[in-house]
Amino acid sequence: MLFVDSLRADAIFGDHIATPNFDAHAARGASFRHCVCTATTTTPSFSSILTGCYPPKHGVRGLQGYRLSGAVTTMAEAFGRAGYHTHAEVTGPLLPQTGVLRGFEEVHHRQDYRAPFFGWTTDVLERMSAYSEPWLMLLHIWEVHRPFRPPPTYEKQWDRAGYEAVVRASDERLGPVLEALPDNTITVLSGDHGEEYPDTQVEVLVNRVSRKARKVLKPKNWFPYLDRKLSAQAVGHGFALHEHLIRVPLIVSGPGISPSTISNQVRHIDLLPTVADLAGIPAPDGLDGRTLRPLMEGDALPEEPAYMEAVGVKLEGKRISGARSADWKLLKPGGGKPALYELNEGGRGPDEKHNLIARYPEIARQLERYIEEVEASGTVPESGMNTEEEAEVAKHLKDLGYL
């Protein structure tokens, strides 16, 4: 399970970045072109990836103060019960205090935001060579996370050029890791969420000025309209559910998986039941996701919407919830009015500027009902941390630049 933090779908499936290693895996396996993440923040996103459940059920609704519910079964627990040895190589906010890595026998947390670019490779390869079969490995890498520090200069960059450079360099440096995998390995490649970045130097300047203005003028208290306009210039992730933030690449390759390109909408919550199915082990009960194996074998699956949340620090506790179908996306911001966007207008692609909820109220209501069903499925209370655990998580988040 290889997850590249902040890897958006068009970084792999577009033609503007050279990614030969990812392309080779896509050519050998099932390439899902419309995979939707559950949250645009790392910890809640991985909570859904590793449990096959939506946030109301697993209980992780943000970066701080939440611990994975004990009522859900993690991927590591499911595979461990089936006799697998489970290993996690992670970084960023995926800390033991969150409970997200529950069930992994061996966990190595790297502070890659302080380490050289891909400085972890040798240690991870040595540990991989000693794994006893059968094994499950989660490898989460941070090199594509902002601020972008592409080699050979490793200077901080914030724009599209910096992002593309770190994606290209990561693809190259991941070559030895992917080559070291045994032939009988099922490999899942994805991102935990996408990324927004300024496309031009003008946008970089506008973004910098907007951030400075919000910090100095504090218009939220006296001119909310101006504050919303300035905050719309935000870059990074966690603050919204834009297409570049929720759409991530998904490639599944390995023995018995035929090459295919799949255009159906799929979701991160589908990964646990899918890999369990492929490995021939029982999937936990009560999952929100479903196995994608029929699609990988050329069969059909009925369309299901995707539920999403934005819970980043920039939102200051005002959660945005949403539901997405193949053609529509409904967003419900906390304290704001809902918006409906068409995703494939006349074949031209997503239109996230024009709110069409007044024109298509029934479509909006169908997606809203799905959001209500998901939110009502949370049968366990949101779990919390104690004071010491929250302080430790806050320290790491500050190191990462979130606080």
Secondary structure as UniProt FT lines:
FT   STRAND          2..4
FT   TURN            5..6
FT   HELIX           9..13
FT   HELIX           20..28
FT   STRAND          30..36
FT   HELIX           42..49
FT   TURN            50..51
FT   HELIX           55..58
FT   TURN            70..71
FT   HELIX           75..81
FT   TURN            82..83
FT   STRAND          85..91
FT   TURN            92..93
FT   HELIX           96..98
FT   TURN            100..103
FT   STRAND          106..110
FT   HELIX           112..114
FT   TURN            117..120
FT   HELIX           121..129
FT   STRAND          135..141
FT   TURN            143..144
FT   TURN            151..153
FT   HELIX           160..173
FT   HELIX           175..179
FT   TURN            183..184
FT   STRAND          187..190
FT   HELIX           201..217
FT   HELIX           219..221
FT   HELIX           224..231
FT   TURN            232..233
FT   HELIX           243..246
FT   STRAND          247..253
FT   TURN            255..256
FT   STRAND          260..267
FT   HELIX           268..270
FT   HELIX           271..279
FT   TURN            285..286
FT   HELIX           293..296
FT   TURN            297..298
FT   STRAND          306..310
FT   HELIX           313..315
FT   TURN            316..317
FT   STRAND          320..324
FT   STRAND          328..333
FT   TURN            334..335
FT   STRAND          339..342
FT   HELIX           345..347
FT   TURN            357..359
FT   HELIX           361..376
FT   HELIX           387..400
//
